Amino acid sequence: MNNKKLTLAVIAVLLVAGLMGIGIMAWFTSQKSIDNNLFQAGTLVIELAGDTPAEALLSFDNMQPGDVEEATATIKNSGTLDFKFYAIITEDGHVPGNDGAGSADGYLPDVLDVTVTMQGGKVYEGPLSALLNQVLVYADANGDPVTVAPEQTADINIKVLFNEAAGNEYQNASFTGTITFIATQVGNPAEWQSFTFEKDKETEVGFDTQGVDMKFTSGENINTVISVEKYVFNPTPPPFATAPVFYLDINSSEPLPPGTSVILMVSYDPAELPAGINEDELRLYHYTGGTWVDITDYVDTANKKIVSVPVSSFSTFMVASPLIWSTAVNQDSNFTYSLRSVALGNNSVYIGYIQSSSGGRDVHRHSPEAPYELINARGTSFEQPKAIAVDDRGYVYTVNREGYGSNRSIIKVYSDDLSDAIATVVLGTYEYGGAAIYRSGSQYYLYVTSEGNGTIYRFNVTNLDNIFIDTSFGSYGSFMVPGGSNLRGITVDSDGTIFVADRNGGKVFRINADLTQTTPVAMTRPMDVALYKGRAYVTSYNGVNSLIRVFDKTDMSVVGDLNIATLDGAPYVREYNAEGLSGIAIGADGRIWVCDQCYRRNGGNYSDRLLVSSPLP
């Protein structure tokens, strides 16, 4: 019973904040500039102290059952920041009966009972085989992590007992391994584990505190420490119109070998999802090559996990919800309506249809919740409700072309349930295509746009028994937009700034509240505009090329496009290309409502649809 040998080499990991990307987005985010002063980020430096050997920390030769050996490693904080640290013992490899961890019949770590003590507290007691690859947090007697301040030291004591029950099968057995000490910032919640992966063998690994499981197939044999940190802030902008839920930093101490394949299974909590986001809409993104890439394979809603396609590298990952569209109202093919306008009330969605020679040019009132059922409708006879607006008192305003030989347009005001026609105002002979309500103090104003002469009119609708043109606006109640021609949708910001779409003129205008400055921006066939969180969303009435273009409402720079090809989860197909997206409204919850005046020909019939998005970020 001789020649039993245990050798554990020690590695002290030098970790300067940022070196391995551990928690950088979560921890070094504060910035301040003051002249003639120097500010410098601190460093995390972990070293072996005193006479602790860098090689062969534990080297116990010629052990026999019943022998007890002890050794102590002293760790020193040589940096400028407090840190906490972990210790991980890994196996260097074994060949039974030769120079590894086993003899012909026995695996030596099974009969080596190890006790690890840190800061006076016992953090582990059990067989070495169960300790391998486990993270030992430097902690006190209560198990609470202990902070090591700059220039302070920390002792880790390891006692090894050769189990007396070991038999002859353990003769001549040996074990070689490595102890790795890893320092990290005090507040870093990352989980660390060490793993040994064999080439082409699938290994399942898990990080319970961070909610991540992996199926790991390595291209080569590798022993590596993997860290996973979950957090909610990242300065790298997500893909446009994508709402982040949380981020993950995943790193390995060794680069992943070529040919490595990792499938991630990321858990989520439905209770923590932002309002309006459905589980099956979640996506997993990987920040690689300077861009976010959707790596989602499928969402397992039964087990609350997002499963990725195989990836070959680690970095930052993000669970997010892209903008998802669904059909709120879908006209049957035997309907000949044409959906043009939409407005949102407190508990209703109002939509207007304008193209029916057999009647049905109506305003419909729908529920804003799935399944968006029709509540009731208001027939407008031969009128065309080209624009709808709603004020915070619940009144519904429609701007109608009278039709059938008459070029008159009419403003009609209804109660919120469309049951009562409260007021009617006859406009001039031009067609009118847009309407918006603006409140200033106790005064309510209705803005109406002309399709024929590029003019905006403003009416005072504070008292619906006495609606009148507001002569304080522009020139006796009207403002001719410079360069405007065929004005359609309009909206007014809380400060009085006007945004209006000129369909045939191919422009979107931003007009200061005092009408002294007009900023035009070119856009193909803009039809309507809505505002949300500092941005203007403008629909393009452009056949198969229809889209929603998003502008910064301050300087009218283009933020991005919401491409119609993604709407409703299917390619945007149109059999008649003349029409496109028309009315648009955005609720306080961030959902976009848009009229798809599809004019889809199906056996000579038309159909339209109202689309609703998941909430904007």
KARASUL-V796577 format. One record per helix or strand of 3 or more residues. SS is the DSSP state (@ for helix, = for strand). FROM is the first residue (numbers start at 1). TO is the last residue. Records with the same first field share a line. If there is no record, write none. Layout:
SS: FROM-TO / FROM-TO
This chain:
=: 4-12 / 46-48 / 58-63 / 68-77 / 83-91 / 112-118 / 121-127 / 135-137 / 153-162 / 174-185 / 191-197 / 202-207 / 212-218 / 222-231 / 242-252 / 261-267 / 282-288 / 291-294 / 296-300 / 305-308 / 316-322 / 325-330 / 339-344 / 349-353 / 362-366 / 374-379 / 384-390 / 396-403 / 406-414 / 421-426 / 432-440 / 443-450 / 455-460 / 478-480 / 487-492 / 498-502 / 507-511 / 518-522 / 526-532 / 535-540 / 547-552 / 558-563 / 581-586 / 592-596 / 609-613
@: 24-27 / 108-111 / 128-131 / 168-170 / 208-210 / 270-272 / 279-281 / 543-545 / 564-569
